[in-house]
Amino acid sequence: MKKDEKTASGNDFFSNPKTIENYALLQDIGVFTYIDSLDLEINNYKNLFTGVLDIFNRTTINEIMEATVWQISDRFLPSIIVFIWKPMQNKEDITVKCYKNYKLVDPILQVDSISIFEPFFRKHPEPARFKYFCSEINDDSSLKPLHMAEPELVVPILGLSEISGLMLVGRNILGEEYSQNDLAFLHNLMSFVSKAIQNHLHYEQTLRDLKTGLYSNGFFMDRLNQEIIKARRSQNETSIIIIGVDHFKEINDTYGYLAGDMVLENLAIAIKKNVRVEDVPSRFGVEEFTVLLPETNKDLAFMVAERLRTMVETLKVTWEPQLPQVTISLGVFTCTKKTNITANEAIKRASEALSISRDMGRNRTTALGSGLLNRIQHLETESTQKDKKP
């Protein structure tokens, strides 16, 4: 091979005398157009991998989704992007996140299950046009919520053995229809996004109790240790709540363990809905839960505990035969800068407060002060008060 032929690659190709000599022919047969398309494809892959690296560096699912929204919106401008996914395997709890103009907005739709869509994505594990998706699913009741987003495309979020969720992509604000290249881009991007979400879900599941979906006691204790250390170094206080289900053994003995499990699962959902994002709800024992409240003083913690207690008084657990009204007893303990105790000791103090609530009739909240029992607060429900009447 001649020297000039060996160097006829990359930029050298265009300066090669033979290229110049045959320029018209190469242009006529589309060589230059083909090279331009390859350059564009290479550039697209470079941008894709840069975006993927950013996605894999995110530490929460919300951050993963935000990074994904930026990558998609950088390519085209969809009117809306909606993520619908299952946070826990083997559970039908569905979470919905909607983004407009790069920002998270209130959900405009509610989805109860995504299992109806699994057969479609097993057969077509790639982005699909929404009209085609609807014609294949042919289930108006399941598709009706999705129509609220007016999507143009539907993209699977794939798991190991089932779909973890869907992504809905609205119309292109620029007015252009999504091309096959756009669908290929989404397919490549979401293959990485799905993996990033699965990695995070698997990590989360190692930190969570499988039955309730709350954090495990081990994770709770680690966080409690961290918050106690922070409390010693600052003026911020950290509180913990221990929750015990009243007469839980009687529910198990009378209605069976499956009924008891249903009570625990409903309580866990209610607790998660009634605490802050930064709080750490966990399962502590068979019928006991804990909630870590960072940067929360005793008065505020007591209010949170009372809110949980009164909320449970109205909780209806569906079961046949009908279960008795579930109530809970709670113990509260607060760590301050002056509280020189370990996480285990803090748990012991909160447990003492819980025992007081149980001893005084249950369905109560007791707040134990740091060091001494300097404050005991308890409230009686109307039913308890009625029982005391002659």
N, C-alpha and C positions, 0 to 999 in steps of 0.2 A: 504494500500500500504506500502510495506516495505521501510525502510529508504534508502537502496542502490538503489531502483527503483526510488525513488523521486529525487535522485541526479544524475540520469543517463541522464544528458542533458549537452550540450556544451562540454567543455573539460572533464567534469566528465564522459562523455559517454565512452571515450576511456580508462579511468582508472578503469571503473567499472569491477568487477570480472566476471560478466556474459558476458560482451563484450569480455574480454580476453578468457573466456572459449569457446565462440562460434565464435571466430575470423575467422576461416576458412569458416564457413558457411556464415557469414555476408559478407565476401569478395566474395564468390562464387555467392551470389545472388545480388551483386552490391550495397550494402548499403554504403560502403566507397566511391565508385565512385559517388554515388548520393550526399553524403555529400560534397564531393569536388566540385561538380557542384553548390550546393547551396552556398557554401562559395564564389565561383567565382562570382555568380550572386549577392550576397550581396555586395561584393567588388565593382562590376561594378556600382551598384546603389549608393554606397557611393561616388564613383568618379563622377557619373552623377550629384548628388545633389550638390557636391562641385562646379562643373562646372556651374550648373544652378545658384547657388548663385552669382558666379562671373558675369554671364551674366546679372542678374537682378540688379546688382550694377552699371552697365554701364549707362552713362547718354546721349549717342547719339546713333543713329542707326549704324553709322560707328564703334563705340566701341563695340556695341552688335555683329556686324558681325565679327569683329576681334576676340572677345572672342570665338565666335562659331567656327571660323576657327581653333583656338588653340585646342578646345575640340575635334574636328573631327580629326585633324592631330595627336593628341596625341594617338588616337585609331588606326588609320591607316594613310598611307601617300598618299593621292590622288594627282594626277598630277596637278589638278587645281580645284578650287572651285569658282563657279560663282553665285552671287546673282542677281536676276532680280525681281524688285518689283515696285509697284505704290506708290509714296510718298503721293499722295492725293487721297482720295476716290472720285468717280464720275468723275475722269479725267483719260485719257488714257496715260498721261505722264509716261514714263518708265525709271527707273534708273538701270544701270548695274554696278556691282562691281566685279572685277576678282582678285583672290588671287592665287599666286604661291609661294611655299616655305614660307608660313606664311606671305608673303608680298603682298601689293596691287600693281597691275600692270595695265597698260593701258587696257581698254576693248578690247576684241578681237571679239566682236559681238555686234550687235545692234538689239533691239527688239522693234517693234512699238506697239504691243498689246499682252496681255496675256489672253484676254477674251475667245479665242478659246480653251484654256486648262481647263476652269472652269468645263465643264460637266464631264471631265475625273476625276478630283479630287473630285467632289461631289460624284462620284460613288466609287472612290478609294482614300480616304483621308490619304494616307500613302506613304512612299517612294516606287518608282517603278523602275524596270530596264528600261533603256532608250529604248532598243529594243522593249520591250512590250509597252511602252508609245507611241512610234512612230507607231506601228501597230494599236493601238487603235485610235490615233488622225487622222491619214490618211489625212494629209494636208501638202503637201510638202512645200508650200510657207511659212507657219508658222513655220515649223520645220527646214527649211534650216538654219536660223541663229544659232539655238541651236547646230547644227552639228559642227559649228566652234570650239566649246569647246571640242569636242570628249568625251562627258560624258558617264559614265557607269550607273549612277543613276540620277534620277530626284526626287526632294523632294518638296512638296508643303509648302508654307508659308501661313498659313490659317488665314483668318480674321473672323469677326463675321458672315457675310452673303455671302462672296465671298472670293476667294483666293486673298491674297495681293501680292503674287509673287511666284517665284520658286527658288530652289537652285539646281544647276547642280554640280555633283561630278564626277571628272575624274577618270581614271583607278587607281588602287592601284599600286604605284611605286614598292612595294615589290613583285609584280607579282602575288599575291594571288587574287582570285576572292572574291567579297564581298559575305559574307555568310548571311543566314537568321538572324543570331544573329546581324550582322552588320546593317542590315536593321531595326531590332527592336531597336537597339541603336539609329539610326538616327531618327526613329519615336518618340521615347521618348524625345530625345534632342530637336527636332524641335517643338514638342508640347509646350515646354517651351519658345523656341526662338520666335515662332510665337506670343505667349502671350506678351513677352517682347517688340517685335516690335510694336504690336498693342497698347500696353500701351503708348509707346513713340509717335506713330502717333496720337493717340487721344489727348495727351498732346500738341503736335505740332499744331494740328488743332484748339485748343482753343486759340492759339497765332497767328493764320493766318487768313487772309481775304479769304473767301470761293471762291470768284469769281476769284481772281488772283493768289492765293497761296502765295502771299507775306505776310510778318509779318503784324499784326494789328498795328494800330496807338498807342494803349495802350502799347503794347510791345516795340515799337520804343521809346516812351517817357521814359519808365523805363530805357532802355539801354542808352538813351541820358543823363539822369540824372546821371547815373553811370559814363559815360565817361567824363562828365563835372567835376565831383568830382575828377576823376583821373588826368584830365588835370591840375587842381589847385594844385595837390600834386606833379606834376612832370613837366619835360620840354616838355612832349609830347603834341601835339596839336590834337584836334578833330574837324572834319569838318562835315557839313551836306549839302546835296543838296536837294532842293525842285524842282520837275519836274511838269510842267503843260502841258497838251495836248492842242495844239493850235486849236482854232475853234471847240472844241469838241461838243458844243451845236448844231452847224450847221450840224455836222455828224449825231447826233441823230435825228434832225428835218428832215433832207433830206433823210437819208437812214434807219432810225429806230433804236430803242434801242438795238436790237440784233446786229446790225452792230457796234454800239458803244461799246457793251460788247466785241465783237471780237477784236476791236482795243485795249481795255484795257488788254485783256488776252495776245495778241501778244506783247504788250509793256512790260508787266510784265515778260514774258519769256526772252525777249531781255535784260532787266535790270539785271535779275539774272545771265545771261550768261556773262555779262560784268562788274561784280564787284567781289571782292575777297570773299573768304569763310568767313572771319571775318567781312565783312561789313554787314549792316542790311538794306536791302531794304524793304520798307513797303508801304502800300496804305494809303494815307493821307486824301483824300477827294474823291469826285465823279470821277474827272479826274486828280487828283494830286497824286504824289508819293513822297516819301522821301527816301533818302539813308544816313545812318550814316556811316561815314568813320573814325574809330578809328585810332589814331596815324597818322593822315594825316594833313599836313599843307595846307595853302590856295592855294599855287601854284599847288601842287599835286591834290588837290580837284578840282581846275579849269580844270586841264587836264582831270580828270575823267569825269567831267561834259561835256566837249567838245567832248570827245570820245563817250559818250552816245548820245549827240545831233547829231553828224555826222552819227552815226550808225543808228539812227531812220530815217534819211533822205533817207536811202537805204532800209528801212523796207517795205516789201510787205505784205499787209493784204489781204488774199484771200476772196473776197466777190463778189456777183453778184447783181447789177451792180458794176463795179470796183470803189473802193473808191478813193478819191483824196489822194495824197501823205501826210502821217501823218508827222507832225513836232512837236517839243516840245520847250518850253522855260524853262530856268533853273535859279535858284538862289542859290548862294553858300555863306555859312557863316562859319567862323572858330573860335573855342573857344581856347583860350590860357590860360596859367597860370595866366595872369593878367586880364582875362575876368571874372569879377564877376557878372555873370548873371545866371538866371534860365533856365531850358529847354524850358519853354514857351517863354521866352524872346529871346532865340536863334532861335526858330522857327519863331518868329515875324521878326527878322532881316533877316532870309533867305527868308521869304515871301516878305519882302520889296525889296530884290534883284530880286525876281521873277517878282514882279510888274514892276520894271524898265525894265526888259527884254521884258515884254509884251508891255509896253508903247513905247519902242523904235523900235517896229516893229515885235516882236516875232521871234521865231527860233534863239534865242540868249542865251548866258550865261552871267550872271552878278555876280561878286564876291564882296560881301560887307565886308569891314574890320570891325574889332572889335572896337566898340566905334564910329568911324567916317567913313564916306564914303571915304576911302582913296585910294580905287582902284576900278575902274569899267572897266571891260573887256567885250567886245562883238564882235562877229564875224558875218558877214552877209553871207548868202549862195549866190551862184551864181544866183539863181532865184530871190532873193531879190534885188541883184545888178542890174539885168537886168530890173526889174520893175522900177528902178529909172532912167534908161536911157531914153532920150527924144525920 
